[in-house]
Structure formats: C-alpha cells, structure tokens
Amino acid sequence: MKKIVIMSVIAAVLVVAVISNIYGWRMFGFKYCDNPKYFDVKHAEIKDGNLILSNFPLPFNLTGNYDGYVAEIKGDTIFVGIKTRRFFAKTSSTSFDLKIPANNDVRKLVMKGGKDEVEYQLPYDRPTN
C-alpha cells in the first residue's frame, strides 16, 4: 500500500512538472522567453491594428521550434518575447510570420527574453548587405 502511494505521488509530480514546463512559462512574463539576440527580425510594422513580424526564421543555434509569444504594450512600445522548445512545441516550423494584436499608436518594438532586450523603431526593415 505504501509503495502505491509513493508511486502515485511521484507520477503526480512528474505530470505537474511536464504540464508546467509546457504551459507555465507564460506565467512569468518574459523571464523564460528566448534571448532576442538570436532572432532575425527582417521586417516589422503596425498594420490594421496588429504588429506584423515578417520573414522571421529561427536560427539554427536555438534548440527548438516556435511555441508561442508573450506581448505587452506600454505607451507607444510593444514588448514581445518568443518561446521555442524542442519537444511539445505548437508547431514544427522554424520559419514563420507573427501577427500580434496591437494598437496603431505603437512606434517601437522591444524583443525581450530573460534580462536581454533588442529595440527596433517601427516600421523596421533590416538593412541588406
């Protein structure tokens, strides 16, 4: 009987750990988002009340696929954090466009992840070499 209780507790802890890993990162805001220095933002603009991040491939040095984002608007700035993961990702895509609800007053994009930030003035087009 005691073994069954111990095994049940261990199984419950594992299930909670997996579920919190999959969904729990959003509860902490930008803390567990990926480092924004690794993302290649090629184009960003506000269009029809949405922030559009176009031609947004994930770099090879990230270990996973796109899983989701966290966004927050403060004044004329939108803060965006991107989360990738190897397992349990929502998509298997490593290249994607994002459409994030925003207001037309947004003039600046700040990509955040942990303590790191990368800032872009909108509209933004990456210079070509």
PyMOL commands that set and color helices and strands:
alter all, ss='L'
color gray80, all
select helices_A, chain A and resi 2-28+36-38
alter helices_A, ss='H'
color red, helices_A
select strands_A, chain A and resi 43-47+50-57+65-74+77-85+95-101+108-113+116-121+124-125
alter strands_A, ss='S'
color yellow, strands_A
deselect
rebuild
show_as cartoon
